[in-house]
Amino acid sequence: MFLLVLSLILPALSVSLGIFGISGPSVMVNKSLEMVVLDCNYHLREGDKQSLVVKWFFNEQPIPVYQWIPPDHPPQDLGILKHRLDLGYVAHRNPYMKHRALAIRNPTCDLSGEYTCRISSFEGEASKTKSLMIYSPPSEMSLTWNKPSMDTVRVSCTAGGMYPEPDIVIYKSSYSTRRKVIRNLSIQSFSIGGSHNISAQITMFEYELREQTLFECVVTLPETNYEAKEQMIYYPSSGAVEPCLADPLLAAALVLQCLHQGHRWWISLILSVVMLILNT
């Protein structure tokens, strides 16, 4: 039975020119490897050999970045890969598969993209594509706070020197509140020479930070699993007075908010302070 199945598979593989797949990494860190190899594993018939041409394309551009005509012509590096390949790299002992791979030396972020291996002969043509993301983590990152006014706090997070363009989010949590995303961040981003920088900030009233508050800034890079984090604990100012307590109407609004949120123990404290203010 095994020989019967094998006899059916082998002729099927030799029916036409085809590519099994492209091996190699999909994600890597910028400048982390001296060489990365994308190997185009193809099969061919005897009739394909005399007219076989192997080409690699980058990001669907019409002009190849690599070309090899086996078995005797030397491979050529072209376009963005000019002088960036090891043209002597041997991927297979078969003379018609010897230089089928791209051996990229010292790969950097600018080589991130879609790589397409295309093989052709007078008998047929086949192609497959593989993505390669070469990312750069932030070279610097900080999470800070300042006070633009007596009753406000501004939290700012900045990160720079990244690729690809990052995403940023800031979380807030305390002893009485669970970790949640801060909405309505003011986010700015810009790039210099292909390197991306980003910043996010939010301004809050100090009475929103009645207890020690943990802020966490998280920067992520799309198409990767990478994330960078910075944390900071904000300690409320000692003796700070709620600005709204001097106005009974605002105090009443705060009482209703506390009732809605279930913080009943705050109500007695607010009412006591209001009565103290009114009696002075």
ZIWORA-V335301 format. One record per residue. N is the residue number from 0. RES is the residue in three letters. OMEGA is omega as a letter, one per 30 degrees, with the letter a starting at -180 (NA if undefined). Layout:
N:RES:OMEGA  N:RES:OMEGA
This chain:
0:MET:a  1:PHE:a  2:LEU:l  3:LEU:l  4:VAL:l  5:LEU:a  6:SER:l  7:LEU:a  8:ILE:a  9:LEU:l  10:PRO:a  11:ALA:l  12:LEU:a  13:SER:a  14:VAL:a  15:SER:l  16:LEU:a  17:GLY:a  18:ILE:l  19:PHE:a  20:GLY:l  21:ILE:l  22:SER:a  23:GLY:a  24:PRO:l  25:SER:a  26:VAL:l  27:MET:a  28:VAL:l  29:ASN:l  30:LYS:a  31:SER:a  32:LEU:l  33:GLU:l  34:MET:l  35:VAL:a  36:VAL:l  37:LEU:a  38:ASP:a  39:CYS:a  40:ASN:a  41:TYR:l  42:HIS:a  43:LEU:l  44:ARG:l  45:GLU:a  46:GLY:l  47:ASP:a  48:LYS:a  49:GLN:a  50:SER:a  51:LEU:l  52:VAL:l  53:VAL:l  54:LYS:l  55:TRP:l  56:PHE:a  57:PHE:l  58:ASN:l  59:GLU:l  60:GLN:a  61:PRO:a  62:ILE:a  63:PRO:l  64:VAL:l  65:TYR:l  66:GLN:l  67:TRP:l  68:ILE:a  69:PRO:g  70:PRO:a  71:ASP:a  72:HIS:l  73:PRO:l  74:PRO:a  75:GLN:l  76:ASP:a  77:LEU:l  78:GLY:a  79:ILE:l  80:LEU:l  81:LYS:a  82:HIS:a  83:ARG:a  84:LEU:l  85:ASP:a  86:LEU:l  87:GLY:a  88:TYR:a  89:VAL:a  90:ALA:a  91:HIS:l  92:ARG:l  93:ASN:a  94:PRO:l  95:TYR:l  96:MET:a  97:LYS:a  98:HIS:a  99:ARG:a  100:ALA:l  101:LEU:l  102:ALA:a  103:ILE:a  104:ARG:l  105:ASN:a  106:PRO:a  107:THR:a  108:CYS:a  109:ASP:l  110:LEU:l  111:SER:l  112:GLY:a  113:GLU:l  114:TYR:a  115:THR:l  116:CYS:l  117:ARG:l  118:ILE:a  119:SER:l  120:SER:l  121:PHE:a  122:GLU:a  123:GLY:a  124:GLU:l  125:ALA:l  126:SER:l  127:LYS:a  128:THR:l  129:LYS:l  130:SER:l  131:LEU:l  132:MET:l  133:ILE:a  134:TYR:l  135:SER:l  136:PRO:a  137:PRO:l  138:SER:l  139:GLU:l  140:MET:a  141:SER:l  142:LEU:a  143:THR:l  144:TRP:l  145:ASN:a  146:LYS:l  147:PRO:l  148:SER:a  149:MET:a  150:ASP:l  151:THR:l  152:VAL:l  153:ARG:l  154:VAL:a  155:SER:l  156:CYS:l  157:THR:l  158:ALA:a  159:GLY:l  160:GLY:a  161:MET:l  162:TYR:f  163:PRO:a  164:GLU:a  165:PRO:l  166:ASP:a  167:ILE:l  168:VAL:l  169:ILE:l  170:TYR:l  171:LYS:l  172:SER:l  173:SER:a  174:TYR:a  175:SER:l  176:THR:l  177:ARG:a  178:ARG:l  179:LYS:a  180:VAL:l  181:ILE:a  182:ARG:l  183:ASN:l  184:LEU:l  185:SER:a  186:ILE:l  187:GLN:l  188:SER:l  189:PHE:a  190:SER:l  191:ILE:l  192:GLY:l  193:GLY:l  194:SER:a  195:HIS:l  196:ASN:a  197:ILE:l  198:SER:l  199:ALA:l  200:GLN:l  201:ILE:l  202:THR:a  203:MET:l  204:PHE:a  205:GLU:a  206:TYR:l  207:GLU:a  208:LEU:a  209:ARG:a  210:GLU:l  211:GLN:a  212:THR:l  213:LEU:l  214:PHE:a  215:GLU:l  216:CYS:a  217:VAL:l  218:VAL:l  219:THR:l  220:LEU:a  221:PRO:l  222:GLU:l  223:THR:l  224:ASN:a  225:TYR:l  226:GLU:l  227:ALA:a  228:LYS:l  229:GLU:a  230:GLN:a  231:MET:l  232:ILE:l  233:TYR:l  234:TYR:a  235:PRO:a  236:SER:a  237:SER:l  238:GLY:l  239:ALA:a  240:VAL:l  241:GLU:a  242:PRO:a  243:CYS:a  244:LEU:l  245:ALA:l  246:ASP:a  247:PRO:l  248:LEU:l  249:LEU:l  250:ALA:l  251:ALA:l  252:ALA:l  253:LEU:l  254:VAL:l  255:LEU:l  256:GLN:l  257:CYS:l  258:LEU:a  259:HIS:a  260:GLN:l  261:GLY:a  262:HIS:a  263:ARG:a  264:TRP:l  265:TRP:a  266:ILE:a  267:SER:l  268:LEU:l  269:ILE:a  270:LEU:l  271:SER:a  272:VAL:l  273:VAL:l  274:MET:l  275:LEU:a  276:ILE:a  277:LEU:a  278:ASN:a  279:THR:NA
